[in-house]
Amino acid sequence: MAVEKNFIVFSTLTTPDPANDSFPIMIDEDMAGGLRTVQHKADMLAIPEERRKVGMEVYVVGDQKKYRYVSETYGPTTTIDAWAEIKEGADNSAPTIETVNNSEISLPDIL
């Protein structure tokens, strides 16, 4: 096919070959929601409204903590109140159990 001068030719969908290509098809800053990594908490709070989605998670490298966006906040920035810290790993405290009639439950000691 001959291509005329000053034209750009677009072909079919181009995707990386996982065996041979190392380039990503997108970066987390371009997504709305999902999982994102930022350097500082201020960067997390400054994620634009168009890129925030309730349920998204952000890992803050400087704090070494992960947060979940839990409150739909409108505007260019958010406050820390819109985010819940995700505590991962084992916790040595006893679990909290709520019953329908608020009765007390005794749990056996575990090790």
LUMSE-933530 format. One record per residue (C-alpha): residue number from 1; residue in three letters; x, y, z. Coordinates in pm, whole numbers. Layout:
LUMSE-933530
num = NUM; residuo = ala; u = X; v = Y; w = Z;
...
//
This chain:
LUMSE-933530
num = 1; residuo = met; u = 0; v = 0; w = 0;
num = 2; residuo = ala; u = 140; v = 335; w = -95;
num = 3; residuo = val; u = 127; v = 600; w = 176;
num = 4; residuo = glu; u = 97; v = 962; w = 76;
num = 5; residuo = lys; u = 336; v = 1212; w = 230;
num = 6; residuo = asn; u = 219; v = 1391; w = 549;
num = 7; residuo = phe; u = -20; v = 1112; w = 649;
num = 8; residuo = ile; u = -10; v = 895; w = 959;
num = 9; residuo = val; u = -118; v = 537; w = 912;
num = 10; residuo = phe; u = -290; v = 359; w = 1200;
num = 11; residuo = ser; u = -304; v = -17; w = 1195;
num = 12; residuo = thr; u = -492; v = -271; w = 1401;
num = 13; residuo = leu; u = -461; v = -298; w = 1778;
num = 14; residuo = thr; u = -100; v = -323; w = 1894;
num = 15; residuo = thr; u = -29; v = -512; w = 2215;
num = 16; residuo = pro; u = 300; v = -617; w = 2368;
num = 17; residuo = asp; u = 428; v = -968; w = 2316;
num = 18; residuo = pro; u = 467; v = -1095; w = 2675;
num = 19; residuo = ala; u = 759; v = -1316; w = 2577;
num = 20; residuo = asn; u = 963; v = -1051; w = 2396;
num = 21; residuo = asp; u = 845; v = -700; w = 2490;
num = 22; residuo = ser; u = 913; v = -513; w = 2811;
num = 23; residuo = phe; u = 701; v = -204; w = 2750;
num = 24; residuo = pro; u = 377; v = -159; w = 2945;
num = 25; residuo = ile; u = 48; v = -99; w = 2771;
num = 26; residuo = met; u = -57; v = 152; w = 3041;
num = 27; residuo = ile; u = 59; v = 303; w = 3367;
num = 28; residuo = asp; u = -134; v = 334; w = 3693;
num = 29; residuo = glu; u = -158; v = 714; w = 3668;
num = 30; residuo = asp; u = -377; v = 670; w = 3357;
num = 31; residuo = met; u = -632; v = 440; w = 3524;
num = 32; residuo = ala; u = -945; v = 526; w = 3715;
num = 33; residuo = gly; u = -953; v = 315; w = 4029;
num = 34; residuo = gly; u = -755; v = -6; w = 4063;
num = 35; residuo = leu; u = -423; v = -29; w = 4245;
num = 36; residuo = arg; u = -184; v = 264; w = 4241;
num = 37; residuo = thr; u = 158; v = 340; w = 4394;
num = 38; residuo = val; u = 262; v = 691; w = 4502;
num = 39; residuo = gln; u = 566; v = 823; w = 4684;
num = 40; residuo = his; u = 395; v = 1037; w = 4949;
num = 41; residuo = lys; u = 57; v = 1065; w = 5122;
num = 42; residuo = ala; u = 16; v = 1411; w = 4966;
num = 43; residuo = asp; u = 37; v = 1246; w = 4622;
num = 44; residuo = met; u = -245; v = 1010; w = 4722;
num = 45; residuo = leu; u = -463; v = 1297; w = 4842;
num = 46; residuo = ala; u = -399; v = 1480; w = 4513;
num = 47; residuo = ile; u = -521; v = 1199; w = 4285;
num = 48; residuo = pro; u = -760; v = 1380; w = 4048;
num = 49; residuo = glu; u = -1135; v = 1319; w = 4079;
num = 50; residuo = glu; u = -1141; v = 1159; w = 3733;
num = 51; residuo = arg; u = -891; v = 896; w = 3851;
num = 52; residuo = arg; u = -1051; v = 813; w = 4189;
num = 53; residuo = lys; u = -1298; v = 530; w = 4235;
num = 54; residuo = val; u = -1443; v = 398; w = 4561;
num = 55; residuo = gly; u = -1265; v = 73; w = 4641;
num = 56; residuo = met; u = -937; v = 166; w = 4475;
num = 57; residuo = glu; u = -620; v = 99; w = 4672;
num = 58; residuo = val; u = -307; v = 311; w = 4695;
num = 59; residuo = tyr; u = 31; v = 206; w = 4832;
num = 60; residuo = val; u = 227; v = 498; w = 4981;
num = 61; residuo = val; u = 598; v = 419; w = 4953;
num = 62; residuo = gly; u = 708; v = 682; w = 5208;
num = 63; residuo = asp; u = 476; v = 543; w = 5478;
num = 64; residuo = gln; u = 495; v = 180; w = 5363;
num = 65; residuo = lys; u = 117; v = 165; w = 5408;
num = 66; residuo = lys; u = -177; v = 79; w = 5185;
num = 67; residuo = tyr; u = -502; v = 278; w = 5181;
num = 68; residuo = arg; u = -850; v = 215; w = 5033;
num = 69; residuo = tyr; u = -1065; v = 496; w = 4896;
num = 70; residuo = val; u = -1391; v = 461; w = 5090;
num = 71; residuo = ser; u = -1582; v = 785; w = 5041;
num = 72; residuo = glu; u = -1680; v = 948; w = 4716;
num = 73; residuo = thr; u = -1526; v = 1294; w = 4744;
num = 74; residuo = tyr; u = -1574; v = 1553; w = 4474;
num = 75; residuo = gly; u = -1319; v = 1812; w = 4383;
num = 76; residuo = pro; u = -955; v = 1821; w = 4279;
num = 77; residuo = thr; u = -819; v = 1678; w = 4606;
num = 78; residuo = thr; u = -930; v = 1460; w = 4896;
num = 79; residuo = thr; u = -871; v = 1457; w = 5270;
num = 80; residuo = ile; u = -738; v = 1164; w = 5470;
num = 81; residuo = asp; u = -1095; v = 1103; w = 5595;
num = 82; residuo = ala; u = -1183; v = 967; w = 5248;
num = 83; residuo = trp; u = -921; v = 692; w = 5285;
num = 84; residuo = ala; u = -901; v = 391; w = 5520;
num = 85; residuo = glu; u = -568; v = 235; w = 5605;
num = 86; residuo = ile; u = -552; v = -133; w = 5512;
num = 87; residuo = lys; u = -384; v = -334; w = 5784;
num = 88; residuo = glu; u = -240; v = -651; w = 5639;
num = 89; residuo = gly; u = -91; v = -952; w = 5808;
num = 90; residuo = ala; u = -164; v = -1138; w = 6128;
num = 91; residuo = asp; u = -307; v = -952; w = 6424;
num = 92; residuo = asn; u = -261; v = -1100; w = 6772;
num = 93; residuo = ser; u = -575; v = -941; w = 6911;
num = 94; residuo = ala; u = -898; v = -1136; w = 6954;
num = 95; residuo = pro; u = -1151; v = -1099; w = 6673;
num = 96; residuo = thr; u = -1457; v = -882; w = 6720;
num = 97; residuo = ile; u = -1779; v = -1077; w = 6685;
num = 98; residuo = glu; u = -2119; v = -915; w = 6668;
num = 99; residuo = thr; u = -2431; v = -1121; w = 6733;
num = 100; residuo = val; u = -2786; v = -1051; w = 6634;
num = 101; residuo = asn; u = -2902; v = -998; w = 6994;
num = 102; residuo = asn; u = -2573; v = -846; w = 7121;
num = 103; residuo = ser; u = -2512; v = -1143; w = 7351;
num = 104; residuo = glu; u = -2163; v = -1207; w = 7482;
num = 105; residuo = ile; u = -1953; v = -1486; w = 7330;
num = 106; residuo = ser; u = -1665; v = -1648; w = 7516;
num = 107; residuo = leu; u = -1377; v = -1759; w = 7298;
num = 108; residuo = pro; u = -1120; v = -2018; w = 7404;
num = 109; residuo = asp; u = -762; v = -1903; w = 7448;
num = 110; residuo = ile; u = -554; v = -1992; w = 7146;
num = 111; residuo = leu; u = -190; v = -2062; w = 7226;
//
